């Protein structure tokens, strides 16, 4: 049994969740994948996977083996890349996680350009507004916005964007336009439940905070966008989140003479191991995309 190939097969089974999906990725038959895993478990004398109606999940031993095997494969890929030279391009599978709305608007449409630069590369994009465990989920690089809660995170700042109070013209025509932060208390706000409902502003060194109210609370950015675009109220959001609507006039900024704290975009890498060349190259690509497209606050 080829140990490297066995490790690569096991890693792909864990990441895809089934023998059949792993077989499709590896361009082999499902029986070959099943046989490889059985031989691997036989050689290690330990069960690596739990089989159920919901698919395959690693056992405790399997999770430990997955993490080590994946790191070993990355190291081997790095060694080959270094030997061939940086101009040889990247290959293999890159797993990226990102917030759903941000990725849909700004990352996924740009992936054809990145993939064209690296014909041997595949990308798995995991869309989730929640902060996930990068090691457990096998993520190479995560795109996160805002303050990083984990001080031990290995991260690189990619961009800084503006934040604004936003609403549709229809809502502002119905409810009136606020002229200062205090006016927001009388408005209907669409509240993003992952953030506090106290909004803080600055202007000429002065600070103002207001507690907003709203009948609609949403837990994901897609819901926030939908509610605002349905004229249900105003909200605070990054300009990135409503970039198409700001450009078309479907959404307007208000209180523009007041400043909100900016929003940082980070590339976060799994702690405890060196970021792969694929992850570093992707982070640089996203940094370039954001710099070219959005100069505000950069």
C-alpha positions as CSV (number, residue, x, y, z in Angstrom):
1,X,0.0,0.0,0.0
2,X,1.3,3.4,-1.0
3,X,1.3,5.3,2.3
4,X,1.1,8.8,0.8
5,X,-1.8,7.8,-1.5
6,X,-3.6,6.1,1.4
7,X,-3.3,9.3,3.5
8,X,-4.5,11.4,0.5
9,X,-7.4,9.2,0.0
10,X,-8.4,9.2,3.7
11,X,-8.1,13.0,3.8
12,X,-10.4,13.3,0.8
13,X,-12.9,10.9,2.3
14,X,-13.1,13.0,5.5
15,X,-13.4,16.3,3.6
16,X,-16.1,15.0,1.3
17,X,-17.9,12.9,3.8
18,X,-18.3,9.8,1.7
19,X,-16.5,7.1,-0.3
20,X,-18.4,8.0,-3.5
21,X,-17.6,11.7,-3.4
22,X,-14.0,11.0,-2.6
23,X,-13.9,8.6,-5.6
24,X,-15.2,11.2,-7.9
25,X,-12.6,13.8,-6.8
26,X,-9.8,11.2,-7.1
27,X,-11.1,9.8,-10.4
28,X,-11.2,6.3,-9.2
29,X,-13.9,3.7,-8.5
30,X,-15.6,3.7,-5.1
31,X,-14.5,0.1,-4.4
32,X,-10.8,1.3,-4.7
33,X,-11.4,4.0,-2.1
34,X,-13.2,1.6,0.3
35,X,-10.3,-1.0,-0.1
36,X,-7.7,1.7,0.5
37,X,-9.4,2.8,3.8
38,X,-9.9,-0.8,4.9
39,X,-6.2,-1.5,4.3
40,X,-5.2,1.7,6.1
41,X,-7.3,0.8,9.2
42,X,-5.9,-2.7,9.0
43,X,-2.3,-1.5,9.0
44,X,-2.9,1.0,11.8
45,X,-5.0,-1.5,13.8
46,X,-7.6,1.2,14.6
47,X,-11.0,2.3,13.3
48,X,-10.7,5.7,11.6
49,X,-14.3,6.3,10.4
50,X,-17.7,6.0,11.9
51,X,-20.2,4.8,9.3
52,X,-23.9,5.9,9.7
53,X,-26.9,6.8,7.6
54,X,-25.7,10.4,7.8
55,X,-22.4,9.6,6.1
56,X,-18.8,9.2,7.4
57,X,-17.2,11.0,10.3
58,X,-13.8,10.4,11.7
59,X,-13.3,8.7,15.1
60,X,-11.2,10.4,17.7
61,X,-8.2,8.5,16.3
62,X,-9.3,9.3,12.8
63,X,-9.5,13.0,13.5
64,X,-5.9,12.9,14.9
65,X,-4.7,11.0,11.9
66,X,-6.6,13.3,9.5
67,X,-4.9,16.4,11.0
68,X,-1.4,14.9,10.8
69,X,-2.0,13.4,7.4
70,X,-3.3,16.6,6.0
71,X,-0.3,18.6,7.4
72,X,2.1,16.0,6.0
73,X,0.5,16.2,2.5
74,X,0.7,20.0,2.6
75,X,4.4,19.8,3.6
76,X,5.0,17.4,0.7
77,X,3.2,19.8,-1.7
78,X,5.3,22.7,-0.4
79,X,8.5,20.7,-1.0
80,X,7.5,19.9,-4.6
81,X,6.6,23.5,-5.2
82,X,9.9,24.7,-3.9
83,X,11.8,22.2,-6.0
84,X,10.0,23.1,-9.2
85,X,10.1,26.8,-8.6
86,X,7.3,29.3,-7.8
87,X,6.5,29.7,-11.5
88,X,5.3,26.1,-11.8
89,X,1.9,27.1,-10.4
90,X,-0.2,25.6,-7.6
91,X,-2.0,22.3,-7.5
92,X,-4.3,20.2,-5.3
93,X,-7.3,21.3,-3.3
94,X,-7.6,24.6,-1.5
95,X,-10.4,24.9,1.2
96,X,-11.6,28.4,1.8
97,X,-14.2,29.5,4.3
98,X,-16.0,32.9,4.1
99,X,-19.2,34.7,5.1
100,X,-21.9,33.9,2.6
101,X,-22.8,37.3,1.4
102,X,-19.3,38.7,1.1
103,X,-18.2,35.6,-0.8
104,X,-21.2,35.7,-3.1
105,X,-20.6,39.4,-4.0
106,X,-16.9,39.7,-4.0
107,X,-15.0,36.4,-4.1
108,X,-16.9,33.8,-6.1
109,X,-17.2,36.0,-9.2
110,X,-13.4,36.4,-9.2
111,X,-12.6,32.7,-8.8
112,X,-12.4,32.1,-12.6
113,X,-9.4,34.5,-12.8
114,X,-7.6,32.8,-9.9
115,X,-8.3,29.3,-11.3
116,X,-7.1,30.4,-14.7
117,X,-3.8,31.3,-13.2
118,X,-3.5,27.9,-11.5
119,X,-4.9,25.2,-13.8
120,X,-3.9,22.4,-11.4
121,X,-5.8,23.8,-8.5
122,X,-9.3,23.0,-7.1
123,X,-11.2,25.2,-4.6
124,X,-13.8,24.1,-2.0
125,X,-15.6,27.2,-0.8
126,X,-17.4,26.7,2.6
127,X,-19.9,29.5,3.1
128,X,-20.9,30.2,6.7
129,X,-21.5,33.4,8.6
130,X,-20.4,31.7,11.8
131,X,-16.8,31.4,13.0
132,X,-15.8,27.7,12.4
133,X,-12.9,25.7,13.7
134,X,-10.3,25.8,10.9
135,X,-8.4,22.7,12.0
136,X,-11.5,20.5,12.5
137,X,-13.1,21.6,9.2
138,X,-9.8,21.2,7.3
139,X,-9.8,24.9,6.2
140,X,-6.6,26.3,4.6
141,X,-7.6,29.9,4.9
142,X,-10.7,31.8,6.2
143,X,-11.8,35.2,5.2
144,X,-13.2,37.0,8.3
145,X,-14.4,40.5,8.9
146,X,-14.2,42.6,12.1
147,X,-12.3,42.1,15.2
148,X,-10.6,38.7,15.7
149,X,-11.8,37.1,18.9
150,X,-8.9,34.6,19.0
151,X,-5.7,36.4,20.0
152,X,-3.7,33.3,18.9
153,X,-5.0,33.3,15.4
154,X,-2.5,33.5,12.6
155,X,-3.9,36.3,10.5
156,X,-3.1,38.9,7.8
157,X,-5.1,42.0,7.2
158,X,-6.2,42.2,3.5
159,X,-8.4,45.3,3.4
160,X,-10.2,47.9,5.4
161,X,-13.7,49.1,4.3
162,X,-16.2,51.7,5.3
163,X,-19.4,51.2,7.3
164,X,-22.5,53.3,6.8
165,X,-26.1,53.8,7.9
166,X,-28.0,52.5,4.8
167,X,-31.6,52.5,3.7
168,X,-33.6,52.4,0.5
169,X,-35.0,55.6,-1.0
170,X,-38.5,54.2,-0.5
171,X,-38.0,53.7,3.3
172,X,-36.5,57.2,3.6
173,X,-39.4,58.8,1.7
174,X,-41.8,57.1,4.1
175,X,-39.9,57.6,7.4
176,X,-37.9,60.7,6.7
177,X,-34.1,61.0,6.6
178,X,-32.2,61.2,10.0
179,X,-30.0,64.2,10.4
180,X,-28.1,63.1,13.5
181,X,-27.5,59.9,15.5
182,X,-30.2,60.8,18.0
183,X,-32.8,60.7,15.2
184,X,-32.1,57.0,14.7
185,X,-34.0,56.2,18.0
186,X,-37.2,57.1,16.1
187,X,-36.5,54.9,13.1
188,X,-37.2,51.3,12.4
189,X,-33.9,49.5,12.3
190,X,-33.1,46.1,10.8
191,X,-30.9,44.6,13.5
192,X,-28.1,42.1,12.8
193,X,-28.3,39.8,15.8
194,X,-24.6,39.0,15.8
195,X,-23.8,42.7,16.6
196,X,-24.9,44.9,19.5
197,X,-27.9,47.2,18.8
198,X,-26.0,50.2,20.2
199,X,-24.5,52.2,17.3
200,X,-21.6,54.5,18.0
201,X,-20.5,57.5,15.9
202,X,-17.8,60.1,15.9
203,X,-17.5,63.6,14.3
204,X,-14.9,66.2,14.8
205,X,-13.7,64.4,18.0
206,X,-17.2,64.2,19.4
207,X,-18.8,60.8,20.1
208,X,-22.4,59.8,20.0
209,X,-24.1,56.5,20.7
210,X,-27.7,55.5,20.2
211,X,-29.7,52.4,21.1
212,X,-31.8,51.4,18.1
213,X,-35.0,49.4,18.0
214,X,-36.5,47.3,15.3
215,X,-39.2,44.6,14.8
216,X,-36.9,42.6,12.5
217,X,-33.7,40.8,13.7
218,X,-31.7,38.6,11.4
219,X,-28.9,36.2,12.1
220,X,-27.3,36.2,8.7
221,X,-26.2,38.9,6.3
222,X,-28.3,37.6,3.5
223,X,-31.4,38.2,5.7
224,X,-30.2,41.7,6.5
225,X,-29.8,42.6,2.9
226,X,-33.3,41.2,2.0
227,X,-35.0,43.1,4.8
228,X,-33.3,46.4,3.9
229,X,-34.1,46.0,0.2
230,X,-37.7,45.2,1.2
231,X,-37.9,48.8,2.6
232,X,-38.3,47.4,6.2
233,X,-35.9,49.9,7.8
234,X,-32.3,51.2,7.9
235,X,-29.3,49.4,9.2
236,X,-25.5,49.7,9.8
237,X,-23.5,47.6,7.4
238,X,-20.2,47.5,5.6
239,X,-20.3,49.2,2.2
240,X,-19.0,45.8,0.8
241,X,-22.3,44.2,1.8
242,X,-24.4,46.5,-0.3
243,X,-21.9,47.4,-3.0
244,X,-24.1,46.7,-6.1
245,X,-27.1,48.6,-4.6
246,X,-24.9,51.6,-3.5
247,X,-23.6,51.8,-7.1
248,X,-27.1,51.6,-8.6
249,X,-28.8,53.9,-6.1
250,X,-31.1,51.2,-4.8
251,X,-29.6,51.9,-1.3
252,X,-28.4,55.3,0.0
253,X,-26.0,56.3,2.8
254,X,-27.3,58.7,5.4
255,X,-25.5,60.6,8.2
256,X,-22.5,60.8,6.0
257,X,-20.9,63.6,8.1
258,X,-20.7,61.1,11.0
259,X,-18.1,58.3,11.1
260,X,-18.5,54.7,12.1
261,X,-15.6,52.4,13.0
262,X,-14.2,50.8,9.8
263,X,-14.4,47.1,9.1
264,X,-11.2,45.0,8.5
265,X,-11.0,42.0,6.3
266,X,-8.6,39.3,7.4
267,X,-7.1,36.1,6.0
268,X,-7.0,33.7,9.0
269,X,-4.8,30.6,8.8
270,X,-5.1,27.4,11.0
271,X,-3.1,27.8,14.2
272,X,-0.2,25.5,14.8
273,X,1.1,25.0,11.3
274,X,2.6,27.0,8.5
275,X,0.2,28.5,6.0
276,X,0.4,26.6,2.7
277,X,1.6,28.3,-0.5
278,X,-1.9,27.9,-1.8
279,X,-3.4,29.7,1.1
280,X,-0.9,32.5,1.0
281,X,-1.3,33.0,-2.8
282,X,-5.1,33.1,-2.4
283,X,-4.9,35.7,0.4
284,X,-2.7,37.8,-1.9
285,X,-5.2,37.4,-4.7
286,X,-8.1,38.6,-2.5
287,X,-6.0,41.5,-1.2
288,X,-5.4,42.6,-4.8
289,X,-9.1,42.2,-5.8
290,X,-10.3,44.3,-2.9
291,X,-7.6,47.0,-3.5
292,X,-8.5,47.3,-7.1
293,X,-12.3,47.3,-6.6
294,X,-12.7,49.3,-3.4
295,X,-10.4,52.1,-2.6
296,X,-12.5,53.7,0.1
297,X,-10.8,53.2,3.5
298,X,-8.0,51.2,2.0
